Amino acid sequence: MGKELEFVSKITKNACQDHQLFDFISDFRNLSALLPNDVKEKVSVTESTITIQAMASMSLTLSILEKDPYKTLKIGTTGNEMFRLWVQLKQIAPYDTRIRITLRADIPLMARPMLKKQRLQDFVDNLAIALAQIPASTFQGNQFN
């Protein structure tokens, strides 16, 4: 391959407990409910995997590789280490959980000219923002409370 690329999000904040957010994001079925309808038809989800149909003949499967309860969730591509994503949580105070996303991508040299680095940076920033915006009411009255 080539030099691994790394993208780190800005730190965001969610007004929930770390365990609530961790339990929610560590089950991909919960995240699928947050996807826009036009994206849902291209996605297949289980508790620990998500498969995205990128094109007619190409799909990408992400799996939960490691869990450090209430702190870190490591997600990666199955079959290779092309993409690895870390979701890091740190509870600063009750109902103040900070979020940081790190994406490491090992992109083949031939594909790099097509890669827009700013798009990957925007992806990690937007994912951190999206996790920060999950309302606390999402955790009310279910197993995540």
Backbone as JSON Lines, residues from 0, in Angstrom:
{"i":0,"aa":"M","n":[0.85,-1.17,0.0],"ca":[0.0,0.0,0.0],"c":[0.9,1.23,0.0]}
{"i":1,"aa":"G","n":[0.55,2.2,0.75],"ca":[1.33,3.41,0.79],"c":[1.29,4.0,2.18]}
{"i":2,"aa":"K","n":[1.5,5.27,2.25],"ca":[1.47,5.96,3.53],"c":[0.02,6.03,4.02]}
{"i":3,"aa":"E","n":[-0.17,5.66,5.27],"ca":[-1.5,5.7,5.87],"c":[-1.91,7.15,6.12]}
{"i":4,"aa":"L","n":[-3.15,7.45,5.79],"ca":[-3.7,8.79,6.02],"c":[-4.47,8.78,7.33]}
{"i":5,"aa":"E","n":[-4.38,9.86,8.09],"ca":[-5.12,9.96,9.35],"c":[-5.88,11.27,9.4]}
{"i":6,"aa":"F","n":[-7.13,11.18,9.84],"ca":[-8.0,12.33,9.96],"c":[-8.61,12.31,11.36]}
{"i":7,"aa":"V","n":[-8.49,13.41,12.09],"ca":[-9.0,13.51,13.46],"c":[-10.03,14.62,13.5]}
{"i":8,"aa":"S","n":[-11.19,14.3,14.08],"ca":[-12.27,15.28,14.14],"c":[-12.01,16.33,15.21]}
{"i":9,"aa":"K","n":[-12.79,17.38,15.14],"ca":[-12.83,18.31,16.25],"c":[-13.54,17.59,17.39]}
{"i":10,"aa":"I","n":[-13.31,18.03,18.6],"ca":[-13.96,17.43,19.76],"c":[-15.34,18.06,19.9]}
{"i":11,"aa":"T","n":[-16.35,17.19,20.02],"ca":[-17.72,17.67,20.2],"c":[-18.24,17.2,21.55]}
{"i":12,"aa":"K","n":[-19.44,17.64,21.91],"ca":[-19.99,17.38,23.23],"c":[-21.45,16.96,23.11]}
{"i":13,"aa":"N","n":[-21.81,15.89,23.83],"ca":[-23.2,15.46,23.91],"c":[-23.63,15.54,25.38]}
{"i":14,"aa":"A","n":[-24.85,16.0,25.61],"ca":[-25.38,16.15,26.96],"c":[-26.0,14.84,27.44]}
{"i":15,"aa":"C","n":[-25.18,13.8,27.51],"ca":[-25.65,12.49,27.98],"c":[-24.53,11.85,28.79]}
{"i":16,"aa":"Q","n":[-24.84,10.7,29.38],"ca":[-23.83,9.94,30.1],"c":[-23.01,9.15,29.07]}
{"i":17,"aa":"D","n":[-21.74,8.9,29.37],"ca":[-20.9,8.15,28.43],"c":[-21.46,6.77,28.14]}
{"i":18,"aa":"H","n":[-22.0,6.1,29.14],"ca":[-22.52,4.74,28.93],"c":[-23.74,4.75,28.02]}
{"i":19,"aa":"Q","n":[-24.55,5.8,28.08],"ca":[-25.72,5.89,27.21],"c":[-25.3,5.98,25.75]}
{"i":20,"aa":"L","n":[-24.38,6.88,25.47],"ca":[-23.92,7.07,24.11],"c":[-23.17,5.84,23.6]}
{"i":21,"aa":"F","n":[-22.32,5.28,24.44],"ca":[-21.56,4.1,24.03],"c":[-22.5,2.94,23.69]}
{"i":22,"aa":"D","n":[-23.47,2.68,24.57],"ca":[-24.4,1.58,24.32],"c":[-25.19,1.81,23.03]}
{"i":23,"aa":"F","n":[-25.51,3.06,22.77],"ca":[-26.27,3.39,21.55],"c":[-25.43,3.16,20.3]}
{"i":24,"aa":"I","n":[-24.21,3.7,20.27],"ca":[-23.41,3.61,19.04],"c":[-22.77,2.25,18.84]}
{"i":25,"aa":"S","n":[-22.66,1.45,19.9],"ca":[-22.03,0.14,19.73],"c":[-23.02,-0.91,19.2]}
{"i":26,"aa":"D","n":[-24.23,-0.5,18.9],"ca":[-25.21,-1.36,18.22],"c":[-25.61,-0.64,16.94]}
{"i":27,"aa":"F","n":[-25.05,-1.09,15.81],"ca":[-25.27,-0.4,14.54],"c":[-26.74,-0.3,14.15]}
{"i":28,"aa":"R","n":[-27.58,-1.17,14.7],"ca":[-29.01,-1.1,14.38],"c":[-29.59,0.23,14.85]}
{"i":29,"aa":"N","n":[-29.07,0.78,15.93],"ca":[-29.53,2.08,16.41],"c":[-29.12,3.19,15.45]}
{"i":30,"aa":"L","n":[-27.91,3.1,14.95],"ca":[-27.41,4.14,14.05],"c":[-28.17,4.16,12.73]}
{"i":31,"aa":"S","n":[-28.62,3.0,12.28],"ca":[-29.32,2.94,11.0],"c":[-30.61,3.75,11.05]}
{"i":32,"aa":"A","n":[-31.19,3.88,12.24],"ca":[-32.42,4.66,12.37],"c":[-32.17,6.15,12.13]}
{"i":33,"aa":"L","n":[-30.92,6.57,12.24],"ca":[-30.58,7.98,12.05],"c":[-30.24,8.33,10.6]}
{"i":34,"aa":"L","n":[-30.13,7.32,9.75],"ca":[-29.75,7.55,8.35],"c":[-30.91,8.14,7.56]}
{"i":35,"aa":"P","n":[-30.6,9.02,6.59],"ca":[-31.64,9.52,5.7],"c":[-32.24,8.37,4.89]}
{"i":36,"aa":"N","n":[-33.49,8.49,4.5],"ca":[-34.19,7.42,3.78],"c":[-33.49,7.0,2.5]}
{"i":37,"aa":"D","n":[-32.91,7.95,1.75],"ca":[-32.25,7.6,0.49],"c":[-30.98,6.79,0.72]}
{"i":38,"aa":"V","n":[-30.4,6.88,1.91],"ca":[-29.2,6.11,2.25],"c":[-29.58,4.73,2.79]}
{"i":39,"aa":"K","n":[-30.69,4.66,3.52],"ca":[-31.11,3.4,4.15],"c":[-31.23,2.26,3.15]}
{"i":40,"aa":"E","n":[-31.68,2.54,1.95],"ca":[-31.85,1.48,0.96],"c":[-30.53,0.93,0.46]}
{"i":41,"aa":"K","n":[-29.42,1.61,0.73],"ca":[-28.1,1.17,0.29],"c":[-27.3,0.54,1.43]}
{"i":42,"aa":"V","n":[-27.96,0.36,2.58],"ca":[-27.27,-0.09,3.78],"c":[-27.95,-1.32,4.36]}
{"i":43,"aa":"S","n":[-27.12,-2.29,4.77],"ca":[-27.6,-3.48,5.46],"c":[-26.91,-3.5,6.83]}
{"i":44,"aa":"V","n":[-27.7,-3.7,7.9],"ca":[-27.17,-3.52,9.24],"c":[-27.49,-4.72,10.14]}
{"i":45,"aa":"T","n":[-26.49,-5.11,10.93],"ca":[-26.7,-6.04,12.05],"c":[-26.19,-5.3,13.3]}
{"i":46,"aa":"E","n":[-26.19,-5.99,14.42],"ca":[-25.73,-5.35,15.66],"c":[-24.28,-4.89,15.54]}
{"i":47,"aa":"S","n":[-23.44,-5.7,14.88],"ca":[-22.0,-5.39,14.86],"c":[-21.42,-5.16,13.47]}
{"i":48,"aa":"T","n":[-22.25,-5.16,12.43],"ca":[-21.74,-4.88,11.08],"c":[-22.69,-3.94,10.34]}
{"i":49,"aa":"I","n":[-22.11,-3.23,9.42],"ca":[-22.88,-2.39,8.51],"c":[-22.26,-2.54,7.13]}
{"i":50,"aa":"T","n":[-23.07,-2.89,6.15],"ca":[-22.6,-3.04,4.77],"c":[-23.22,-1.92,3.94]}
{"i":51,"aa":"I","n":[-22.37,-1.21,3.24],"ca":[-22.8,-0.08,2.42],"c":[-22.59,-0.45,0.96]}
{"i":52,"aa":"Q","n":[-23.63,-0.38,0.17],"ca":[-23.55,-0.65,-1.26],"c":[-23.11,0.64,-1.94]}
{"i":53,"aa":"A","n":[-21.84,0.74,-2.25],"ca":[-21.29,1.97,-2.83],"c":[-21.67,2.11,-4.3]}
{"i":54,"aa":"M","n":[-21.53,1.03,-5.04],"ca":[-21.91,0.99,-6.45],"c":[-22.54,-0.37,-6.71]}
{"i":55,"aa":"A","n":[-23.02,-0.57,-7.92],"ca":[-23.72,-1.82,-8.23],"c":[-22.88,-3.06,-7.9]}
{"i":56,"aa":"S","n":[-21.6,-3.01,-8.16],"ca":[-20.77,-4.2,-7.93],"c":[-19.78,-4.05,-6.77]}
{"i":57,"aa":"M","n":[-19.93,-2.98,-5.99],"ca":[-18.96,-2.75,-4.92],"c":[-19.67,-2.41,-3.61]}
{"i":58,"aa":"S","n":[-19.32,-3.15,-2.57],"ca":[-19.86,-2.84,-1.25],"c":[-18.71,-2.81,-0.25]}
{"i":59,"aa":"L","n":[-18.97,-2.18,0.87],"ca":[-17.98,-2.03,1.93],"c":[-18.64,-2.48,3.22]}
{"i":60,"aa":"T","n":[-18.02,-3.43,3.92],"ca":[-18.56,-3.9,5.2],"c":[-17.67,-3.42,6.33]}
{"i":61,"aa":"L","n":[-18.27,-2.73,7.28],"ca":[-17.58,-2.28,8.47],"c":[-18.06,-3.12,9.64]}
{"i":62,"aa":"S","n":[-17.13,-3.5,10.49],"ca":[-17.44,-4.32,11.66],"c":[-16.85,-3.68,12.91]}
{"i":63,"aa":"I","n":[-17.47,-3.99,14.03],"ca":[-16.89,-3.56,15.31],"c":[-15.72,-4.5,15.59]}
{"i":64,"aa":"L","n":[-14.53,-3.93,15.68],"ca":[-13.32,-4.72,15.91],"c":[-12.96,-4.84,17.38]}
{"i":65,"aa":"E","n":[-13.17,-3.75,18.12],"ca":[-12.83,-3.73,19.54],"c":[-13.79,-2.79,20.27]}
{"i":66,"aa":"K","n":[-14.04,-3.14,21.53],"ca":[-14.83,-2.28,22.4],"c":[-14.09,-2.11,23.71]}
{"i":67,"aa":"D","n":[-13.93,-0.88,24.15],"ca":[-13.46,-0.58,25.49],"c":[-14.63,0.18,26.11]}
{"i":68,"aa":"P","n":[-15.47,-0.54,26.88],"ca":[-16.75,0.02,27.32],"c":[-16.66,1.45,27.84]}
{"i":69,"aa":"Y","n":[-17.54,2.25,27.27],"ca":[-17.76,3.66,27.62],"c":[-16.59,4.57,27.26]}
{"i":70,"aa":"K","n":[-15.58,4.04,26.56],"ca":[-14.42,4.86,26.18],"c":[-14.15,4.85,24.68]}
{"i":71,"aa":"T","n":[-14.0,3.66,24.1],"ca":[-13.56,3.56,22.71],"c":[-14.31,2.46,21.97]}
{"i":72,"aa":"L","n":[-14.66,2.78,20.75],"ca":[-15.24,1.8,19.84],"c":[-14.39,1.83,18.58]}
{"i":73,"aa":"K","n":[-13.79,0.68,18.23],"ca":[-12.94,0.61,17.05],"c":[-13.72,-0.14,15.96]}
{"i":74,"aa":"I","n":[-13.81,0.5,14.81],"ca":[-14.57,-0.04,13.68],"c":[-13.61,-0.15,12.5]}
{"i":75,"aa":"G","n":[-13.74,-1.22,11.73],"ca":[-12.85,-1.38,10.58],"c":[-13.5,-2.18,9.48]}
{"i":76,"aa":"T","n":[-12.84,-2.18,8.33],"ca":[-13.32,-2.97,7.21],"c":[-12.99,-4.43,7.46]}
{"i":77,"aa":"T","n":[-13.87,-5.3,7.01],"ca":[-13.63,-6.73,7.17],"c":[-12.76,-7.22,6.02]}
{"i":78,"aa":"G","n":[-11.86,-8.12,6.33],"ca":[-11.01,-8.71,5.31],"c":[-9.71,-7.97,5.07]}
{"i":79,"aa":"N","n":[-9.65,-6.7,5.43],"ca":[-8.41,-5.94,5.28],"c":[-8.44,-4.77,6.26]}
{"i":80,"aa":"E","n":[-7.39,-4.03,6.29],"ca":[-7.33,-2.88,7.2],"c":[-7.32,-1.58,6.41]}
{"i":81,"aa":"M","n":[-8.14,-1.52,5.37],"ca":[-8.16,-0.31,4.56],"c":[-8.65,0.9,5.36]}
{"i":82,"aa":"F","n":[-9.73,0.71,6.13],"ca":[-10.28,1.79,6.95],"c":[-10.39,1.32,8.39]}
{"i":83,"aa":"R","n":[-9.97,2.18,9.31],"ca":[-10.17,1.95,10.73],"c":[-10.67,3.26,11.33]}
{"i":84,"aa":"L","n":[-11.71,3.15,12.12],"ca":[-12.34,4.33,12.69],"c":[-12.44,4.13,14.2]}
{"i":85,"aa":"W","n":[-11.98,5.11,14.96],"ca":[-12.09,5.06,16.41],"c":[-13.07,6.13,16.84]}
{"i":86,"aa":"V","n":[-14.02,5.75,17.67],"ca":[-14.91,6.69,18.31],"c":[-14.47,6.72,19.77]}
{"i":87,"aa":"Q","n":[-14.0,7.87,20.2],"ca":[-13.51,8.0,21.57],"c":[-14.48,8.87,22.37]}
{"i":88,"aa":"L","n":[-14.82,8.39,23.56],"ca":[-15.73,9.11,24.44],"c":[-15.03,9.4,25.75]}
{"i":89,"aa":"K","n":[-15.3,10.57,26.31],"ca":[-14.75,10.9,27.63],"c":[-15.81,11.72,28.36]}
{"i":90,"aa":"Q","n":[-16.26,11.16,29.47],"ca":[-17.24,11.88,30.28],"c":[-16.49,12.86,31.17]}
{"i":91,"aa":"I","n":[-16.74,14.13,30.97],"ca":[-16.09,15.2,31.73],"c":[-16.82,15.43,33.06]}
{"i":92,"aa":"A","n":[-18.15,15.37,32.99],"ca":[-19.03,15.55,34.15],"c":[-20.32,14.82,33.82]}
{"i":93,"aa":"P","n":[-21.19,14.63,34.8],"ca":[-22.46,14.0,34.46],"c":[-23.16,14.79,33.33]}
{"i":94,"aa":"Y","n":[-23.62,14.09,32.36],"ca":[-24.31,14.67,31.2],"c":[-23.42,15.62,30.4]}
{"i":95,"aa":"D","n":[-22.14,15.3,30.36],"ca":[-21.18,16.06,29.54],"c":[-20.15,15.05,29.01]}
{"i":96,"aa":"T","n":[-20.46,14.46,27.86],"ca":[-19.57,13.48,27.25],"c":[-18.95,14.08,25.99]}
{"i":97,"aa":"R","n":[-17.64,14.05,25.93],"ca":[-16.91,14.58,24.78],"c":[-16.66,13.45,23.78]}
{"i":98,"aa":"I","n":[-16.63,13.81,22.5],"ca":[-16.52,12.84,21.42],"c":[-15.41,13.26,20.48]}
{"i":99,"aa":"R","n":[-14.58,12.3,20.11],"ca":[-13.57,12.54,19.07],"c":[-13.52,11.32,18.17]}
{"i":100,"aa":"I","n":[-13.44,11.56,16.88],"ca":[-13.39,10.51,15.87],"c":[-12.02,10.56,15.19]}
{"i":101,"aa":"T","n":[-11.41,9.39,15.03],"ca":[-10.16,9.28,14.27],"c":[-10.37,8.26,13.17]}
{"i":102,"aa":"L","n":[-10.02,8.64,11.96],"ca":[-10.1,7.75,10.81],"c":[-8.7,7.54,10.27]}
{"i":103,"aa":"R","n":[-8.32,6.28,10.11],"ca":[-7.06,5.95,9.45],"c":[-7.4,5.17,8.2]}
{"i":104,"aa":"A","n":[-6.84,5.59,7.1],"ca":[-7.15,4.96,5.81],"c":[-5.86,4.63,5.09]}
{"i":105,"aa":"D","n":[-5.77,3.39,4.64],"ca":[-4.64,2.93,3.85],"c":[-5.14,2.8,2.41]}
{"i":106,"aa":"I","n":[-5.02,3.88,1.68],"ca":[-5.55,3.97,0.33],"c":[-4.46,3.57,-0.67]}
{"i":107,"aa":"P","n":[-4.75,2.65,-1.59],"ca":[-3.75,2.29,-2.6],"c":[-3.29,3.52,-3.39]}
{"i":108,"aa":"L","n":[-2.03,3.52,-3.75],"ca":[-1.47,4.67,-4.47],"c":[-2.24,5.0,-5.74]}
{"i":109,"aa":"M","n":[-2.74,3.98,-6.42],"ca":[-3.48,4.21,-7.66],"c":[-4.8,4.95,-7.42]}
{"i":110,"aa":"A","n":[-5.37,4.79,-6.23],"ca":[-6.66,5.41,-5.92],"c":[-6.52,6.8,-5.31]}
{"i":111,"aa":"R","n":[-5.35,7.14,-4.86],"ca":[-5.16,8.43,-4.18],"c":[-5.5,9.65,-5.02]}
{"i":112,"aa":"P","n":[-5.2,9.66,-6.32],"ca":[-5.56,10.86,-7.08],"c":[-7.07,11.13,-7.1]}
{"i":113,"aa":"M","n":[-7.88,10.08,-6.94],"ca":[-9.34,10.25,-6.93],"c":[-9.85,10.65,-5.55]}
{"i":114,"aa":"L","n":[-9.03,10.51,-4.53],"ca":[-9.43,10.76,-3.16],"c":[-9.39,12.26,-2.86]}
{"i":115,"aa":"K","n":[-10.45,12.72,-2.29],"ca":[-10.51,14.11,-1.84],"c":[-10.28,14.09,-0.33]}
{"i":116,"aa":"K","n":[-9.09,14.5,0.1],"ca":[-8.76,14.46,1.52],"c":[-9.73,15.3,2.35]}
{"i":117,"aa":"Q","n":[-10.16,16.43,1.8],"ca":[-11.08,17.28,2.56],"c":[-12.4,16.57,2.81]}
{"i":118,"aa":"R","n":[-12.82,15.7,1.9],"ca":[-14.06,14.95,2.1],"c":[-13.95,14.01,3.29]}
{"i":119,"aa":"L","n":[-12.79,13.38,3.46],"ca":[-12.6,12.49,4.61],"c":[-12.53,13.28,5.91]}
{"i":120,"aa":"Q","n":[-11.89,14.44,5.88],"ca":[-11.85,15.3,7.07],"c":[-13.27,15.77,7.41]}
{"i":121,"aa":"D","n":[-14.02,16.17,6.4],"ca":[-15.41,16.58,6.62],"c":[-16.23,15.42,7.18]}
{"i":122,"aa":"F","n":[-15.97,14.21,6.7],"ca":[-16.69,13.03,7.19],"c":[-16.49,12.85,8.69]}
{"i":123,"aa":"V","n":[-15.25,12.87,9.17],"ca":[-15.01,12.66,10.6],"c":[-15.57,13.81,11.43]}
{"i":124,"aa":"D","n":[-15.44,15.04,10.92],"ca":[-16.01,16.18,11.65],"c":[-17.53,16.07,11.72]}
{"i":125,"aa":"N","n":[-18.16,15.74,10.6],"ca":[-19.62,15.63,10.56],"c":[-20.13,14.46,11.39]}
{"i":126,"aa":"L","n":[-19.38,13.36,11.44],"ca":[-19.78,12.23,12.28],"c":[-19.72,12.62,13.75]}
{"i":127,"aa":"A","n":[-18.68,13.32,14.15],"ca":[-18.56,13.78,15.54],"c":[-19.7,14.74,15.88]}
{"i":128,"aa":"I","n":[-20.04,15.61,14.95],"ca":[-21.15,16.55,15.17],"c":[-22.47,15.79,15.27]}
{"i":129,"aa":"A","n":[-22.67,14.81,14.4],"ca":[-23.91,14.02,14.42],"c":[-24.07,13.28,15.74]}
{"i":130,"aa":"L","n":[-22.98,12.68,16.25],"ca":[-23.06,11.98,17.53],"c":[-23.33,12.95,18.67]}
{"i":131,"aa":"A","n":[-22.81,14.16,18.56],"ca":[-23.05,15.17,19.59],"c":[-24.5,15.65,19.58]}
{"i":132,"aa":"Q","n":[-25.14,15.55,18.45],"ca":[-26.51,16.06,18.32],"c":[-27.59,15.02,18.59]}
{"i":133,"aa":"I","n":[-27.2,13.8,18.93],"ca":[-28.22,12.8,19.29],"c":[-28.86,13.31,20.58]}
{"i":134,"aa":"P","n":[-30.16,13.6,20.53],"ca":[-30.79,14.17,21.72],"c":[-30.86,13.18,22.87]}
{"i":135,"aa":"A","n":[-30.76,13.7,24.08],"ca":[-30.84,12.85,25.27],"c":[-32.16,12.09,25.31]}
{"i":136,"aa":"S","n":[-33.19,12.63,24.7],"ca":[-34.49,11.95,24.68],"c":[-34.42,10.62,23.94]}
{"i":137,"aa":"T","n":[-33.41,10.44,23.09],"ca":[-33.22,9.17,22.39],"c":[-32.98,8.04,23.39]}
{"i":138,"aa":"F","n":[-32.37,8.36,24.5],"ca":[-32.02,7.36,25.5],"c":[-33.13,7.16,26.53]}
{"i":139,"aa":"Q","n":[-34.14,8.04,26.54],"ca":[-35.22,7.96,27.52],"c":[-36.14,6.79,27.23]}
{"i":140,"aa":"G","n":[-36.53,6.08,28.26],"ca":[-37.53,5.04,28.14],"c":[-37.1,3.81,27.35]}
{"i":141,"aa":"N","n":[-35.8,3.59,27.19],"ca":[-35.33,2.36,26.53],"c":[-34.13,1.81,27.3]}
{"i":142,"aa":"Q","n":[-33.52,0.82,26.76],"ca":[-32.42,0.15,27.45],"c":[-31.2,1.03,27.65]}
{"i":143,"aa":"F","n":[-31.12,2.17,27.0],"ca":[-29.92,3.0,27.08],"c":[-30.0,4.01,28.21]}
{"i":144,"aa":"N","n":[-31.11,4.08,28.91],"ca":[-31.28,5.05,29.98],"c":[-30.64,4.57,31.26]}
